[in-house]
Amino acid sequence: MEQQFTPSVLALSRQKLPQLRGSSIECVAKGAYTLKELKDPDAILIATGSEVSACLEAAKLLGNVGVVSMPCAKLFDEQSLEYRRQVL
């Protein structure tokens, strides 16, 4: 764990969850990252944990909808404005 002065958590689940393409330690370290990117989406679904895969499935049904995984809003807020705009 890299953060020495902030809380950390290991989130485990007994659910059978898929390994999501596009997810990585580097992405998680930024607090949020895009899993389904669209040039001009009608909406962006933002989720964390086990809800992310459900949002990806919902986005397939909804059509022109992007999906962002946001495991840590605090880390995301610390990223550059350029990165935050790119994700959202």
KELUMGU-278605 format. One record per residue (C-alpha): residue number from 1; x, y, z. Coordinates in Angstrom, 2 decimals, padded with zeros to 5 digits. Each point is the difference from the previous one (the first is absolute). Example, Ala and Ser with C-alpha at 12.3 -4.5 7.8 and 13.67 -1.06 7.14 Angstrom:
BEGIN
+-----+---------+---------+---------+
: seq :      xx :      yy :      zz :
+-----+---------+---------+---------+
:   1 :  012.30 : -004.50 :  007.80 :
:   2 :  001.37 :  003.44 : -000.66 :
+-----+---------+---------+---------+
END
This chain:
BEGIN
+-----+---------+---------+---------+
: seq :      xx :      yy :      zz :
+-----+---------+---------+---------+
:   1 :  000.00 :  000.00 :  000.00 :
:   2 :  001.36 :  003.35 : -001.02 :
:   3 : -002.19 :  002.32 :  002.10 :
:   4 :  001.53 :  000.39 :  003.44 :
:   5 : -002.17 :  002.76 :  001.45 :
:   6 : -003.47 : -000.87 : -001.26 :
:   7 : -002.29 : -002.94 :  000.69 :
:   8 :  000.31 : -003.08 : -002.21 :
:   9 : -002.35 : -002.90 : -000.54 :
:  10 :  000.12 : -003.44 : -001.53 :
:  11 : -003.46 : -000.69 : -001.43 :
:  12 : -000.77 : -003.66 : -000.49 :
:  13 : -003.13 : -001.65 : -001.31 :
:  14 : -001.47 : -003.48 :  000.00 :
:  15 : -001.87 :  000.90 : -003.17 :
:  16 :  001.27 : -001.43 : -003.26 :
:  17 :  001.03 :  003.24 : -001.69 :
:  18 :  001.62 :  000.27 : -003.42 :
:  19 :  003.50 :  001.37 : -000.50 :
:  20 : -000.73 :  003.21 : -001.88 :
:  21 :  002.02 :  000.85 : -003.07 :
:  22 :  001.57 :  003.42 :  000.50 :
:  23 :  000.37 : -000.32 :  003.76 :
:  24 :  003.49 :  000.08 :  001.47 :
:  25 :  001.92 :  001.03 :  003.10 :
:  26 :  001.16 :  003.13 : -001.85 :
:  27 : -003.58 :  000.98 : -000.84 :
:  28 : -001.22 : -000.59 :  003.55 :
:  29 :  002.86 :  002.14 :  001.36 :
:  30 : -001.53 :  002.97 : -001.87 :
:  31 : -003.28 : -000.42 :  001.85 :
:  32 : -002.18 : -000.40 : -003.10 :
:  33 :  000.34 : -001.19 : -003.56 :
:  34 : -002.11 : -000.53 : -003.09 :
:  35 : -001.15 : -003.51 : -000.83 :
:  36 : -002.37 :  000.88 : -002.84 :
:  37 :  001.00 :  003.17 : -001.80 :
:  38 : -002.16 :  001.79 : -002.52 :
:  39 :  000.69 :  003.21 : -001.89 :
:  40 : -003.29 :  001.72 :  000.93 :
:  41 : -001.97 : -002.17 :  002.45 :
:  42 : -003.55 :  000.79 :  001.07 :
:  43 :  001.01 : -000.92 :  003.57 :
:  44 :  002.87 : -001.48 :  002.00 :
:  45 : -000.66 : -002.68 :  002.61 :
:  46 :  002.44 :  000.21 :  002.92 :
:  47 :  000.35 : -003.00 :  002.28 :
:  48 :  002.30 : -001.70 :  002.43 :
:  49 :  000.61 : -003.60 :  001.03 :
:  50 : -002.39 : -002.71 : -001.07 :
:  51 : -002.37 :  002.56 : -001.55 :
:  52 :  002.46 :  000.79 : -002.81 :
:  53 : -000.73 : -003.17 : -001.95 :
:  54 : -003.75 :  000.62 :  000.43 :
:  55 :  000.47 :  003.51 : -001.43 :
:  56 :  001.85 : -001.42 : -003.00 :
:  57 : -002.94 : -002.32 : -000.66 :
:  58 : -002.49 :  002.85 :  000.45 :
:  59 :  002.00 :  002.18 : -002.41 :
:  60 : -000.36 : -002.69 : -002.68 :
:  61 : -003.79 :  000.22 :  000.37 :
:  62 : -000.11 :  003.80 :  000.19 :
:  63 :  002.12 :  000.63 : -003.09 :
:  64 :  002.00 :  003.22 : -000.09 :
:  65 :  001.13 : -000.15 :  003.64 :
:  66 :  003.56 :  000.00 :  001.34 :
:  67 :  001.21 : -001.79 :  003.13 :
:  68 :  002.55 :  001.18 :  002.57 :
:  69 :  001.35 : -002.01 :  002.91 :
:  70 :  000.69 :  002.32 :  002.95 :
:  71 :  001.48 : -001.94 :  002.91 :
:  72 :  001.22 :  003.19 :  001.75 :
:  73 : -001.46 :  003.46 : -000.61 :
:  74 :  002.71 :  001.59 :  002.17 :
:  75 :  002.81 : -001.37 : -002.18 :
:  76 : -001.92 :  000.99 : -003.12 :
:  77 : -000.36 :  003.58 :  001.29 :
:  78 :  003.80 :  000.14 :  000.39 :
:  79 :  000.57 : -000.72 : -003.71 :
:  80 :  000.63 :  002.71 : -002.56 :
:  81 : -002.98 :  001.89 : -001.42 :
:  82 :  000.90 : -001.41 : -003.41 :
:  83 : -000.25 : -003.59 :  001.25 :
:  84 : -003.26 :  000.65 :  001.87 :
:  85 : -001.56 :  001.52 : -003.12 :
:  86 :  001.22 : -002.92 : -002.09 :
:  87 : -001.69 : -002.48 :  002.33 :
:  88 : -003.22 :  001.95 :  000.46 :
+-----+---------+---------+---------+
END
